[in-house]
Amino acid sequence: MSSYTELLESGRGVHSRTGDARKNRRAAIMIAGSLGFAAALAIAAIIYTMNPTVHPSPAHLQTGAALLNGPGGRGMKVFSHSGVNRLVVWNVLAHDFTAYNTPDGKKESEELKVQRWHQTLYTLKLLAPDAIALQEVTPSFLDFLVSSPFGLGQLGYEALFSLREGGKDGCATLYRKERFELLANTTPHFTAGPKPRLGLAAMLRDRESKGAFVLMNVHLEGAPDAGEVRLVQTKEALESVKALQQQQGVSVPTMLCGDFNAREENLGTEGIQQTAASHGLSRLPTPFTSVFQGKGVTIDHVFVSPPGSGLTVAGSPLVFPEFGRGDVRDIPYGDMGWPSDHMALVQHFQGDGN
């Protein structure tokens, strides 16, 4: 079995196999800065086809492009924001949990793991968000994502990370330093549940609008019958946001997002929706985001402060890419084109100043 370093070096070799390949990839990102998503992703799909083993397939990229530019899509330009920010919320599937998604119950190979890492990085580069809320992030994956020579650190992203107590994964929040200033952050380690869970709160100030907000990134308990636990964890997350604001002496809007492991239809019965509402937050309608026992479900959510609070959202989250509901095989992994069992939520918002 190859070591992580050997695999990473191998991945680097594939990624920068030739000078022309690197120039092509850079050109794809530059093109995305001047064209709409449909054209940018279509061009990127063609460019990345030159190396089919380490990127989402052209069909899936085109599906995502159509979603972003179709009815209800934004048609926005990457890095041409005019005050509008893009948030990506995504459970990226930690390597140790891939056993839940294989017929034989075994984890993916080390080679497939690194391949998925490349796919995730490419997807984030194509979406070019201003802020990113990730779950199931391992330290080695985050190091690859940010610190590798072709990683997000080279594009000006800063990362915050918190590891689950006694666990191998945690939550990571990334933001573009050109766009946001970090004012404060905190990590609530939830007290309820059979195993450690956590959140990660970042208070960010928009350098253009001067408005500040708190981005709370959470990953709640996953057991289907653990509604009471998820409720306590939600309460602790929101109390942590309140305490952070009191500590900073400010009152700013909040975006609560992540993998809640609570189905859309259960948010009310579990009390999560009511708890969020008691803190002035409402959920944005979200389509199918993941799979559970072979069925498409919505368990990733975004809750936001109301209009007039200093934060304006542009519609509801888009799902990138969009797959049909049904069997778990509707979401392909690795060399089949998509690196996680969750879709990436794409939400646009604007700070109004506060």
Sequence and secondary structure as in RCSB ss.txt:
>XXXX:A:sequence
MSSYTELLESGRGVHSRTGDARKNRRAAIMIAGSLGFAAALAIAAIIYTMNPTVHPSPAHLQTGAALLNGPGGRG
MKVFSHSGVNRLVVWNVLAHDFTAYNTPDGKKESEELKVQRWHQTLYTLKLLAPDAIALQEVTPSFLDFLVSSPF
GLGQLGYEALFSLREGGKDGCATLYRKERFELLANTTPHFTAGPKPRLGLAAMLRDRESKGAFVLMNVHLEGAPD
AGEVRLVQTKEALESVKALQQQQGVSVPTMLCGDFNAREENLGTEGIQQTAASHGLSRLPTPFTSVFQGKGVTID
HVFVSPPGSGLTVAGSPLVFPEFGRGDVRDIPYGDMGWPSDHMALVQHFQGDGN
>XXXX:A:secstr
   HHHHHHHHHHHHTSSHHHHHHHHHHHHHHTTSBHHHHHHHHHHHHTTSTTSS  HHHHHHHHHHHHSTT   
 BTTB TT EEEEEEE   GGGGGGGSTT     HHHHHHHHHHHHHHHHHH  SEEEEEEE HHHHHHHHHSTT
SGGGGTEEEEEEE TT S EEEEEEETTTEEEEEEE  B   SSS  EEEEEEEEETTT  EEEEEEEE    TT
 HHHHHHHHHHHHHHHHHHHHHHT    EEEEEE    GGGTTTTTHHHHHHHTT EE      EEETTEEE  E
EEEE  TTSSEEE SS EEES   SSSGGGS  GGGS   SB EEEEEEEE   
